[in-house]
Amino acid sequence: GAGGTAAASSSADGGNGSDSVFSTITSTGGGGGVKGNAPGSTGNNGGSGSGGGSSSTSKVAPGSGTANQGYAGGVYTAPGGNDEAGGGGGGAGAVGSAAATIGGNAHGGDGGVGLAVGILNTTNAGTASVGEVSSSSVFFAGGGGGGFLDYNTTISSNRGGDGGTGGGGNGGGGPSSIQFAAEAGTVNTGGGAGGAGANVSSGSKAGGSGVVILRYPSGFTLAAGAGLTQSSGSPFTEGSDKISVFTAGTGSISFS
């Protein structure tokens, strides 16, 4: 499925990601980022949930994840003074971190780590440009880092949260004079985008698109419909299996 869309404005939420589906199996799209100025509301739920948000007058609870698919986002906070920060988005492998105050400075929460998936090896994942390779594992669906707002107009020791391993983007923010752009989720990972923070001219970003990966005995040949897009190098061969990697589209497959 496609990644969640960026928010249309600073007063709007981001869109939820679209589902990735194979037969009866559905991987639910992630919850879209939530604005921090809607008191009493809750973040968007999804395969993994959005991080919570805050403003100087209100707080928004994080979204929840889906059982056996992903985790909730991290909680909001108003770390001190007028500075504000949002929690990290949930990942497929862990809850997003809460926003924090470190050395008196506001830090957005880190995105939850994604899930290490062994369906294809790191070399083939690199060729296919899917997932995030870290050490000897391939991770998918890391949460986006939380954004922040610093009212100091000259310097910023505050920072956005780090994106979770698995394609999560780093959070952005800053005062009006020193701005750090949020990062989009990486395509073909299912990673979440980082929170933009308030008063950032570059705006919010989109989440990373998902993938469908099929592993089957090498004695079979897979035929894919014209509406489906396969990655570079697909199908791969690992041991006695083939692996087909689909990165976009809708259609049917058959085996012979």
C-alpha positions as semicolon CSV with decimal commas, in nm:
position;residue;x (nm);y (nm);z (nm)
1;G;0,000;0,000;0,000
2;A;0,097;0,364;-0,046
3;G;0,243;0,557;0,246
4;G;0,028;0,800;0,439
5;T;-0,004;1,145;0,285
6;A;0,151;1,458;0,433
7;A;-0,076;1,697;0,622
8;A;-0,226;1,965;0,399
9;S;-0,150;2,234;0,659
10;S;-0,024;2,276;1,015
11;S;-0,385;2,261;1,135
12;A;-0,455;1,923;0,970
13;D;-0,366;1,561;1,044
14;G;-0,167;1,348;0,804
15;G;-0,340;1,068;0,618
16;N;-0,326;0,703;0,720
17;G;-0,118;0,466;0,511
18;S;-0,295;0,227;0,273
19;D;-0,311;-0,145;0,347
20;S;-0,083;-0,400;0,180
21;V;-0,279;-0,714;0,097
22;F;-0,206;-1,067;-0,025
23;S;-0,500;-1,307;-0,045
24;T;-0,651;-1,319;0,306
25;I;-0,353;-1,147;0,471
26;T;-0,374;-0,771;0,533
27;S;-0,097;-0,553;0,672
28;T;-0,275;-0,243;0,797
29;G;-0,143;0,099;0,697
30;G;0,004;0,315;0,971
31;G;-0,183;0,589;1,157
32;G;-0,138;0,938;1,012
33;G;0,043;1,207;1,210
34;V;-0,171;1,410;1,447
35;K;-0,173;1,785;1,511
36;G;-0,109;1,896;1,867
37;N;-0,372;2,168;1,898
38;A;-0,686;1,958;1,930
39;P;-0,743;1,917;2,305
40;G;-0,890;1,589;2,420
41;S;-0,847;1,412;2,088
42;T;-0,650;1,096;2,015
43;G;-0,392;1,020;1,751
44;N;-0,467;0,809;1,448
45;N;-0,476;0,432;1,489
46;G;-0,328;0,192;1,234
47;G;-0,095;-0,102;1,187
48;S;0,124;0,116;1,409
49;G;-0,017;0,425;1,579
50;S;0,079;0,790;1,543
51;G;0,271;0,966;1,817
52;G;0,091;1,197;2,056
53;G;0,112;1,574;2,016
54;S;0,110;1,882;2,233
55;S;0,076;2,256;2,213
56;S;0,105;2,517;2,487
57;T;-0,264;2,473;2,567
58;S;-0,354;2,114;2,480
59;K;-0,234;1,756;2,456
60;V;-0,333;1,477;2,216
61;A;-0,302;1,111;2,314
62;P;-0,107;0,877;2,081
63;G;-0,275;0,639;1,839
64;S;-0,283;0,265;1,899
65;G;-0,138;-0,015;1,688
66;T;-0,299;-0,336;1,562
67;A;-0,243;-0,662;1,750
68;N;0,033;-0,876;1,594
69;Q;0,115;-0,598;1,345
70;G;0,247;-0,292;1,527
71;Y;0,257;-0,079;1,838
72;A;0,120;0,247;1,975
73;G;0,287;0,584;1,940
74;G;0,475;0,758;2,220
75;V;0,307;1,006;2,453
76;Y;0,305;1,382;2,420
77;T;0,469;1,624;2,655
78;A;0,527;1,992;2,717
79;P;0,888;1,960;2,839
80;G;0,935;2,302;2,996
81;G;0,853;2,667;2,943
82;N;0,679;2,712;2,613
83;D;0,881;2,446;2,430
84;E;0,680;2,153;2,303
85;A;0,748;1,810;2,153
86;G;0,555;1,513;2,022
87;G;0,598;1,142;2,087
88;G;0,748;0,909;1,827
89;G;0,530;0,698;1,602
90;G;0,488;0,332;1,683
91;G;0,689;0,073;1,492
92;A;0,622;-0,287;1,395
93;G;0,862;-0,397;1,669
94;A;0,816;-0,149;1,956
95;V;0,616;0,139;2,100
96;G;0,728;0,490;2,003
97;S;0,928;0,674;2,269
98;A;0,779;0,957;2,472
99;A;0,899;1,308;2,416
100;A;1,157;1,408;2,676
101;T;1,344;1,692;2,838
102;I;1,721;1,646;2,816
103;G;1,945;1,914;2,968
104;G;1,648;2,149;2,981
105;N;1,577;2,106;2,610
106;A;1,277;1,954;2,436
107;H;1,340;1,637;2,236
108;G;1,081;1,469;2,019
109;G;1,029;1,101;2,097
110;D;1,212;0,845;1,886
111;G;1,010;0,627;1,651
112;G;0,958;0,266;1,752
113;V;1,192;0,015;1,591
114;G;1,055;-0,184;1,301
115;L;1,048;-0,562;1,271
116;A;1,345;-0,767;1,152
117;V;1,214;-0,995;0,876
118;G;1,406;-1,297;0,744
119;I;1,205;-1,358;0,427
120;L;1,497;-1,241;0,210
121;N;1,864;-1,181;0,282
122;T;2,036;-0,845;0,316
123;T;2,206;-0,864;-0,024
124;N;1,880;-0,924;-0,209
125;A;1,699;-0,662;-0,001
126;G;1,961;-0,411;-0,115
127;T;1,919;-0,511;-0,479
128;A;1,542;-0,485;-0,450
129;S;1,565;-0,155;-0,255
130;V;1,322;-0,275;0,009
131;G;1,345;-0,260;0,388
132;E;1,631;-0,105;0,586
133;V;1,940;-0,319;0,626
134;S;2,094;-0,289;0,972
135;S;2,381;-0,518;1,063
136;S;2,276;-0,862;0,939
137;S;1,899;-0,801;0,943
138;V;1,636;-0,639;0,722
139;F;1,387;-0,419;0,910
140;F;1,045;-0,296;0,799
141;A;0,792;-0,045;0,938
142;G;0,993;0,174;1,174
143;G;0,804;0,463;1,336
144;G;0,869;0,828;1,254
145;G;1,041;1,054;1,508
146;G;0,839;1,316;1,693
147;G;0,862;1,684;1,599
148;F;0,933;1,977;1,832
149;L;0,885;2,352;1,869
150;D;1,141;2,584;2,029
151;Y;1,034;2,941;2,099
152;N;1,395;3,062;2,119
153;T;1,439;3,258;1,795
154;T;1,819;3,252;1,780
155;I;1,946;2,906;1,874
156;S;1,805;2,558;1,911
157;S;1,942;2,287;2,135
158;N;1,617;2,099;2,101
159;R;1,573;1,832;1,836
160;G;1,327;1,602;1,669
161;G;1,321;1,234;1,749
162;D;1,514;0,977;1,547
163;G;1,320;0,757;1,308
164;G;1,294;0,391;1,404
165;T;1,509;0,138;1,219
166;G;1,295;0,015;0,932
167;G;1,257;0,329;0,723
168;G;1,127;0,575;0,985
169;G;1,205;0,943;0,915
170;N;1,358;1,182;1,169
171;G;1,138;1,448;1,328
172;G;1,185;1,817;1,254
173;G;1,103;2,153;1,405
174;G;1,282;2,449;1,555
175;P;1,236;2,820;1,616
176;S;1,134;3,042;1,326
177;S;1,497;3,131;1,243
178;I;1,659;2,786;1,263
179;Q;1,451;2,510;1,115
180;F;1,507;2,139;1,079
181;A;1,301;1,967;0,813
182;A;1,118;1,648;0,896
183;E;1,207;1,343;0,691
184;A;0,971;1,129;0,488
185;G;0,941;0,757;0,554
186;T;1,160;0,557;0,317
187;V;0,977;0,409;0,019
188;N;0,933;0,030;0,013
189;T;0,984;-0,004;0,389
190;G;0,648;0,089;0,540
191;G;0,835;0,340;0,761
192;G;0,659;0,640;0,912
193;A;0,743;1,004;0,841
194;G;0,891;1,224;1,112
195;G;0,675;1,488;1,278
196;A;0,718;1,837;1,129
197;G;0,689;2,048;1,442
198;A;0,513;2,385;1,436
199;N;0,618;2,691;1,235
200;V;0,834;2,490;0,995
201;S;0,800;2,614;0,639
202;S;0,903;2,282;0,481
203;G;0,588;2,119;0,619
204;S;0,512;1,756;0,692
205;K;0,617;1,456;0,484
206;A;0,462;1,135;0,355
207;G;0,508;0,787;0,499
208;G;0,696;0,513;0,318
209;S;0,509;0,272;0,091
210;G;0,474;-0,093;0,184
211;V;0,571;-0,410;-0,002
212;V;0,443;-0,763;-0,051
213;I;0,711;-1,035;-0,051
214;L;0,635;-1,397;-0,138
215;R;0,870;-1,691;-0,077
216;Y;0,790;-2,024;-0,245
217;P;0,962;-2,346;-0,363
218;S;1,194;-2,292;-0,659
219;G;1,020;-2,567;-0,858
220;F;0,733;-2,324;-0,920
221;T;0,713;-2,034;-1,164
222;L;0,516;-1,726;-1,063
223;A;0,324;-1,527;-1,326
224;A;0,219;-1,176;-1,219
225;G;-0,062;-0,966;-1,363
226;A;0,021;-0,654;-1,565
227;G;-0,102;-0,428;-1,284
228;L;0,170;-0,541;-1,042
229;T;0,520;-0,391;-1,018
230;Q;0,812;-0,613;-0,912
231;S;1,139;-0,485;-0,773
232;S;1,473;-0,493;-0,948
233;G;1,609;-0,851;-0,943
234;S;1,276;-1,016;-0,858
235;P;1,236;-1,312;-0,840
236;F;1,543;-1,397;-0,632
237;T;1,672;-1,744;-0,551
238;E;1,786;-1,833;-0,200
239;G;1,864;-2,197;-0,136
240;S;1,573;-2,408;-0,256
241;D;1,330;-2,114;-0,269
242;K;1,238;-1,826;-0,495
243;I;1,135;-1,487;-0,361
244;S;0,914;-1,242;-0,553
245;V;0,905;-0,880;-0,432
246;F;0,613;-0,654;-0,527
247;T;0,640;-0,280;-0,466
248;A;0,321;-0,138;-0,619
249;G;-0,002;-0,211;-0,799
250;T;-0,302;-0,440;-0,781
251;G;-0,349;-0,766;-0,963
252;S;-0,349;-1,143;-0,954
253;I;-0,070;-1,400;-0,955
254;S;-0,060;-1,764;-1,055
255;F;0,185;-2,053;-1,007
256;S;0,281;-2,321;-1,254
